[in-house]
Amino acid sequence: MDTLIQYFSFSFVRYAFIVGVLIALCSSLLGVTLVLKRFSFIGDGLSHVAFGAMSIAAVLNISNNMYIVLPVTVICAILLLKTGKNTKIQGDAAIAMISVGSLALGYLLMNVFSTSANVSGDVCSTLFGSTSILTLRKGEVWLCIILSVCVIISFVLFYNKIFAVTFDEAFAQAIGTHVPIYNLVIAIIIAVIIVLSMNLVGSLLISALVIFPALSAMRVFKSFKSVTICSAIISVLCAVTGLLISILASTPVGSTIVAADIFVFLVFCIIGGIKK
């Protein structure tokens, strides 16, 4: 406890916990929708797009890469969800192409136009979020807070519409709901969550942060609201636990949080089996 109190006297540790809790909360809100709509794979695709955009920002020496990463990821999310079902290349194939292409081009750019002596270290940090959460600046923290609040408010305001679109798009369309608009809202929220999560767990582990809490909650609860609330609680607790263990044991932040999510998922699977 004395060690933790000592660590919390540093501003970068407090910043990490603020951002970690907010990102975990935002990630869990859309996780349930993505699982039920079978869009969980979109997290991987968009995370690799964000990695490619981040590589371009690094090559151009842009100090705040959010100005490039966020718009590029949002545009790709909209294109994937809007055109994925209406093109010759179906949604899953389009995501696979964008995912692999962005990852390869991003790594190629970082090697060819290297701006750092430790390219492998930079790539590893971006992919796995090993140290970036502990090097946040005050401006980045405020940006994360603003975007997180926007995500939470959007989810609360459009909760009923997201619920309807999640379970039955045809019925929602029949009763007058503008399904494309709300799919667009979901796409934008997902993109923002992906970009924010890169600082916490890295681009390769984002899907775990989005999907595992939702899957865990579904083992025990059945209603959409209860699963969403439980998912949010699990996600925040796992993020806090992962950050604490990471600080005390000097383990990678992203991997530790995902390990905590996996442990909770196994526990909830056992609880769900006992209930049945």
C-alpha positions in Angstrom: 0.0 0.0 0.0 2.9 2.4 0.8 4.3 1.6 -2.6 1.0 2.4 -4.3 0.6 5.7 -2.4 4.1 6.6 -3.5 3.3 5.9 -7.1 0.1 7.9 -7.0 2.1 10.9 -6.0 3.3 11.0 -9.6 1.0 12.8 -12.1 1.7 10.3 -15.0 0.3 7.4 -12.8 -2.9 9.4 -12.0 -3.2 10.2 -15.7 -2.9 6.6 -16.6 -5.6 5.5 -14.2 -8.0 8.3 -15.4 -7.5 7.4 -19.1 -7.6 3.6 -18.3 -10.9 3.8 -16.5 -12.5 6.0 -19.1 -11.3 3.8 -22.1 -12.4 0.6 -20.3 -15.9 2.1 -19.7 -16.3 3.3 -23.3 -15.0 0.0 -24.8 -17.5 -2.1 -22.8 -20.5 -0.1 -23.9 -20.3 -1.0 -27.6 -18.8 -4.5 -27.0 -22.3 -6.0 -26.4 -23.6 -4.5 -29.6 -20.6 -5.7 -31.7 -20.9 -9.2 -30.3 -24.7 -9.4 -31.0 -24.3 -7.9 -34.5 -21.4 -10.2 -35.2 -19.2 -7.2 -35.9 -16.6 -8.1 -33.2 -13.9 -8.6 -35.9 -14.2 -4.9 -36.9 -12.1 -4.0 -33.9 -9.0 -5.7 -35.3 -9.5 -4.1 -38.7 -9.8 -0.6 -37.4 -7.0 -1.0 -34.9 -4.7 -1.9 -37.8 -6.0 1.1 -39.8 -5.1 3.3 -36.7 -1.6 1.7 -36.6 -1.1 2.6 -40.3 -2.3 6.2 -39.7 -0.1 6.5 -36.7 2.9 5.4 -38.8 2.1 8.1 -41.3 2.0 10.7 -38.5 5.3 9.4 -37.1 6.9 9.7 -40.6 5.6 13.3 -41.0 6.8 14.2 -37.5 3.4 15.3 -36.3 3.6 15.7 -32.5 -0.1 14.9 -31.8 -1.0 12.0 -34.1 -4.6 12.1 -33.1 -5.2 14.7 -35.8 -4.5 12.0 -38.4 -5.4 8.8 -36.6 -8.9 9.7 -35.5 -10.3 11.1 -38.9 -8.7 8.2 -40.9 -10.1 5.6 -38.5 -13.6 7.2 -38.5 -13.7 7.3 -42.3 -12.6 3.6 -42.6 -15.2 2.6 -40.0 -18.0 4.4 -41.9 -16.9 2.9 -45.2 -16.7 -0.6 -43.8 -20.1 -0.6 -42.2 -21.8 1.4 -45.0 -20.5 -0.4 -48.0 -19.5 -3.8 -46.7 -22.8 -5.4 -47.6 -23.3 -3.6 -50.9 -20.0 -4.3 -52.7 -18.5 -7.2 -54.5 -16.1 -7.6 -51.6 -18.1 -8.5 -48.6 -17.6 -7.0 -45.2 -15.4 -9.7 -43.6 -13.1 -9.8 -46.7 -12.9 -6.0 -46.8 -11.9 -5.9 -43.1 -9.3 -8.5 -43.7 -7.8 -6.6 -46.6 -7.8 -3.3 -44.8 -6.4 -4.9 -41.6 -3.5 -6.7 -43.3 -2.8 -3.9 -45.7 -2.7 -1.1 -43.1 -0.5 -3.2 -40.8 2.0 -4.0 -43.5 2.1 -0.5 -45.0 2.5 1.0 -41.5 5.4 -1.2 -40.6 7.0 -0.6 -44.1 6.7 3.2 -43.7 8.2 3.1 -40.2 11.2 1.1 -41.5 11.8 3.0 -44.8 11.3 6.5 -43.3 12.6 5.8 -39.8 12.6 8.7 -37.5 13.9 6.7 -34.5 16.9 4.6 -33.8 14.7 2.0 -32.2 12.1 1.2 -34.8 11.4 -2.3 -33.3 10.7 -0.8 -29.9 8.4 1.9 -31.3 6.4 -0.7 -33.3 6.2 -3.1 -30.3 5.0 -0.2 -28.1 2.3 0.8 -30.6 1.1 -2.8 -31.2 1.1 -3.9 -27.5 0.8 -0.5 -25.7 3.7 -1.4 -23.4 4.6 2.0 -22.1 2.5 4.7 -23.9 -0.2 4.8 -21.2 2.5 5.9 -18.7 3.8 8.7 -20.9 0.6 10.7 -21.4 0.7 14.4 -21.5 -2.0 16.6 -19.8 -3.4 17.7 -23.2 -3.8 14.0 -24.3 -5.6 13.2 -21.0 -8.1 16.1 -21.5 -8.7 15.0 -25.1 -9.4 11.5 -23.9 -11.8 12.8 -21.2 -13.7 14.9 -23.8 -14.0 12.1 -26.3 -15.0 9.6 -23.6 -17.7 11.9 -22.3 -19.0 12.3 -25.9 -19.1 8.5 -26.4 -21.0 7.9 -23.1 -23.5 10.7 -23.8 -24.1 9.4 -27.4 -24.6 5.9 -26.1 -27.1 7.0 -23.4 -29.0 9.3 -25.8 -29.3 6.7 -28.6 -29.6 3.7 -26.3 -33.1 2.6 -27.4 -32.2 3.0 -31.1 -28.9 1.1 -30.7 -30.9 -1.6 -28.9 -33.4 -1.9 -31.8 -30.7 -1.8 -34.5 -28.7 -4.4 -32.6 -31.4 -7.1 -32.4 -33.4 -6.6 -35.6 -32.5 -4.1 -38.3 -35.4 -5.1 -40.5 -38.0 -4.5 -37.8 -36.3 -1.3 -36.7 -36.5 -0.1 -40.3 -40.2 -1.1 -40.5 -41.2 1.0 -37.5 -39.5 4.1 -38.9 -36.0 4.0 -37.4 -33.3 5.3 -39.7 -31.1 2.3 -39.5 -28.2 3.6 -41.6 -27.9 6.7 -39.4 -27.6 4.7 -36.2 -25.2 2.3 -37.9 -23.2 5.4 -38.7 -23.3 6.5 -35.1 -22.2 3.1 -34.0 -19.3 3.2 -36.5 -18.1 6.6 -35.3 -18.3 5.6 -31.7 -16.3 2.4 -32.4 -13.6 4.3 -34.3 -13.2 6.8 -31.4 -13.0 3.9 -28.9 -10.4 2.1 -31.0 -8.2 5.2 -31.3 -8.5 5.9 -27.5 -7.7 2.3 -26.7 -4.4 2.2 -28.6 -2.8 4.2 -25.7 -4.0 1.6 -23.2 -3.5 -1.8 -24.7 -2.0 -1.3 -28.2 -3.5 -2.0 -31.6 -3.3 -5.8 -31.5 -5.1 -6.2 -28.1 -8.0 -3.7 -28.6 -10.5 -6.4 -29.6 -9.9 -8.1 -26.3 -10.8 -4.9 -24.4 -14.0 -4.6 -26.4 -15.2 -8.2 -26.5 -14.1 -10.0 -23.4 -16.2 -8.0 -20.9 -19.3 -8.5 -23.0 -18.7 -12.2 -23.4 -18.1 -12.6 -19.7 -21.4 -10.7 -18.8 -23.3 -12.9 -21.3 -22.3 -16.0 -19.5 -24.4 -15.0 -16.5 -26.9 -12.3 -17.5 -29.5 -12.4 -20.3 -31.1 -8.9 -20.8 -29.4 -6.3 -22.9 -29.3 -3.7 -20.1 -27.9 -6.0 -17.4 -25.3 -7.4 -19.8 -24.2 -3.8 -20.7 -24.0 -2.7 -17.0 -22.1 -5.9 -16.0 -19.8 -5.6 -18.9 -18.9 -2.0 -18.0 -18.2 -3.0 -14.3 -16.0 -5.9 -15.4 -14.1 -3.8 -17.9 -13.4 -1.0 -15.4 -12.3 -3.4 -12.7 -10.1 -5.4 -15.0 -8.5 -2.2 -16.3 -7.8 -0.9 -12.7 -6.5 -4.4 -11.7 -4.3 -4.6 -14.7 -2.8 -1.2 -14.2 -2.1 -1.9 -10.5 -0.4 -5.2 -11.2 1.5 -3.6 -14.1 2.9 -0.8 -11.9 3.8 -3.1 -9.0 5.1 -6.1 -11.0 6.6 -4.1 -13.9 4.6 -6.1 -16.5 3.3 -4.7 -19.9 0.1 -2.7 -19.2 -1.9 -3.9 -22.2 -1.1 -7.6 -21.8 -1.8 -7.5 -18.0 -5.3 -5.9 -18.5 -6.2 -8.5 -21.2 -4.9 -11.3 -18.9 -7.3 -10.0 -16.2 -10.1 -9.9 -18.7 -9.4 -13.6 -19.6 -9.3 -14.6 -16.0 -12.7 -12.9 -15.3 -14.2 -14.6 -18.5 -13.1 -18.0 -17.2 -14.7 -17.3 -13.8 -18.0 -16.1 -15.4 -18.0 -19.3 -17.6 -17.8 -21.4 -14.4 -20.6 -19.3 -12.7 -22.7 -19.6 -15.8 -22.2 -23.4 -15.9 -23.2 -23.6 -12.2 -26.4 -21.5 -12.8 -27.4 -23.9 -15.6 
